[in-house]
Amino acid sequence: PLVLAGMLVDVSFRDGLKEETAKAYGENLARWIEATRRDLGNPQLPIVMNRAIPPVPRTPYLELVRKAQDALKLPRFRVFNCDDVPRGGDKVHFDTEGRLEMANRFAAAMIELIKADR
């Protein structure tokens, strides 16, 4: 049988486009984590998420999303900062170097989460 050891979530900037979705982000994220764990049958599933990138002109409410991510304290859940990870010319999407760095940060955060349980 397939057993999920953990989940990595790459956050986009879309929730920062509208004030309504940005304000609801924290509550929606907590509900999503709970529902995901319940639906997968693993209430202890470790979940690692990157912090949303800093706001750009077309994401005026992204700082609300970032604050909600920072404030959410759930067991076996981590958000890591990626503000300094290299991005491409659009200043939104990570370039190749940035993607490799994101992989390292996802892995380090997941290992940290798993080790904390031992």
C-alpha positions in Angstrom: 0.0 0.0 0.0 1.0 3.6 -0.7 1.7 5.6 2.5 2.3 9.4 2.3 5.2 10.4 4.5 4.6 14.1 4.1 3.3 16.8 1.8 5.1 19.8 0.2 3.0 22.8 -0.8 4.3 25.4 -3.3 2.2 28.5 -2.7 1.3 30.8 -5.5 0.6 34.5 -5.4 -3.0 34.3 -6.5 -4.6 34.7 -3.1 -3.0 38.1 -2.9 -4.9 39.4 -5.9 -8.2 40.1 -4.1 -8.8 41.5 -0.6 -11.6 39.0 0.1 -9.5 35.9 -0.6 -6.4 37.4 1.2 -8.5 38.1 4.3 -9.9 34.6 4.3 -6.6 32.9 3.7 -5.6 32.0 7.3 -8.9 30.4 8.1 -9.1 28.6 4.7 -5.5 27.3 5.1 -6.2 25.9 8.5 -9.4 24.2 7.2 -7.5 22.9 4.2 -4.8 21.3 6.3 -7.3 19.7 8.6 -9.4 18.4 5.7 -6.3 17.1 3.8 -5.1 15.2 6.8 -8.6 13.8 7.5 -9.2 12.8 3.9 -5.8 11.1 3.6 -6.5 9.3 6.9 -3.4 10.7 8.6 -4.1 13.4 11.3 -0.3 13.7 11.9 0.7 14.2 8.2 3.7 16.6 8.1 3.0 19.5 5.8 5.7 22.0 4.6 4.8 25.1 2.7 6.8 28.0 1.3 5.9 31.5 2.4 4.3 33.5 -0.4 6.7 35.7 -2.2 6.8 39.5 -1.4 4.0 41.4 -3.0 4.4 42.7 -6.5 2.2 45.4 -8.1 -0.5 43.0 -9.2 -0.8 41.3 -5.8 -1.8 44.2 -3.6 -3.1 42.0 -0.8 -0.3 39.4 -0.6 1.1 40.8 2.6 -2.2 39.6 4.3 -1.5 36.1 3.0 2.0 36.2 4.3 0.9 37.4 7.7 -1.7 34.6 7.9 1.0 32.0 7.0 3.3 33.3 9.7 0.5 33.3 12.3 -0.7 29.8 11.7 0.7 27.5 14.3 -0.4 23.9 13.8 1.3 20.7 14.8 3.5 19.1 12.1 3.1 22.2 9.9 5.9 24.5 8.8 6.2 27.6 6.6 9.7 28.5 5.4 10.8 31.9 4.0 11.8 32.1 0.4 12.1 35.9 -0.1 15.8 35.6 -1.0 15.4 32.7 -3.5 16.3 33.8 -7.0 13.4 34.5 -9.3 13.2 35.1 -13.1 12.6 38.3 -15.0 9.0 38.4 -14.0 10.0 38.7 -10.3 7.3 36.1 -9.5 8.4 32.7 -10.8 11.6 31.0 -9.6 14.4 30.5 -12.1 16.4 27.2 -12.3 18.7 28.2 -9.5 15.7 29.3 -7.4 13.9 26.0 -8.0 16.9 24.0 -6.9 17.1 26.2 -3.8 13.4 25.7 -3.1 13.9 21.9 -3.3 16.7 22.2 -0.7 14.5 24.3 1.6 11.5 22.0 1.3 13.7 19.0 2.1 15.4 20.8 5.1 12.0 21.9 6.6 10.5 18.4 6.1 13.5 16.7 7.7 13.3 19.2 10.6 9.6 18.4 11.1 10.2 14.6 11.0 13.2 14.8 13.4 11.2 16.8 15.9 8.9 13.8 16.3 11.6 11.4 17.2 
